[in-house]
Amino acid sequence: MRILAVIGALAIIGAIAAAVFFFGGYYNVAATEPDLAIVHWALVQIRTASIDRHATDNPPAGYDDPAKIQEGARQYSVIGCVNCHGVPMAPESPATWAKFSEGLHPDPPGLKELANVVTPAQLYWVIKNGINMTGMPSFAGAAKDEDLWSIVAFVKKLPIISEADYKSWTATPPAPSPTPVPAPTATPEPSK
């Protein structure tokens, strides 16, 4: 009985100490400071469990069709994924993400590596809903579901997409040449 009382007292003291540490402002929330190992572990476990539980949508039929993958590359570029995750580049090429993304905490993941370890449903859920306490926004209101699925198809194929393919798929088509307007002809003045 005495041991249980000691364990209970220690648990209460631990909870009070944690509350003072976190709510007293001693825990540094600056993005320049790494999280405590236990905090990092807890955030990763919570994020993973939440995505696993909520990512239940199945990809539509033909979502990984080559035309959809190319459309996914365009959407990836247009809605701004390139700003944080970069573009598929040759290993010797310089980084292609926006400068501000270097300050995001946690760092945006490398999608070439991530593509092999997550399911299409997990990618879709994250792209559509975003992730709290990270820089990953929700694109639910910025794009149609079919566009989000095309981005999923593109990301799943990232490990085998070349820089040249990406550039050709996302290149802006040349503007059509304007139709020349005929020059006005001078009308002779009536003779008097």
Secondary structure, DSSP 4 states (H G I P E B T S, - for coil): -HHHHHHHHHHHHHHHHHHHHHHTT-S---TTSPPPHHHHHHHHHHHHHHHHHH--PPPPTTTT-HHHHHHHHHHHHHTTHHHHH-----TTSPP-S-GGGGG-SSPPPPHHHHTTTS-HHHHHHHHHH--TTSS----TTTS-HHHHHHHHHHHHHGGG--HHHHHHHHPPPPPPPPPPPPPPPPPPPPP-
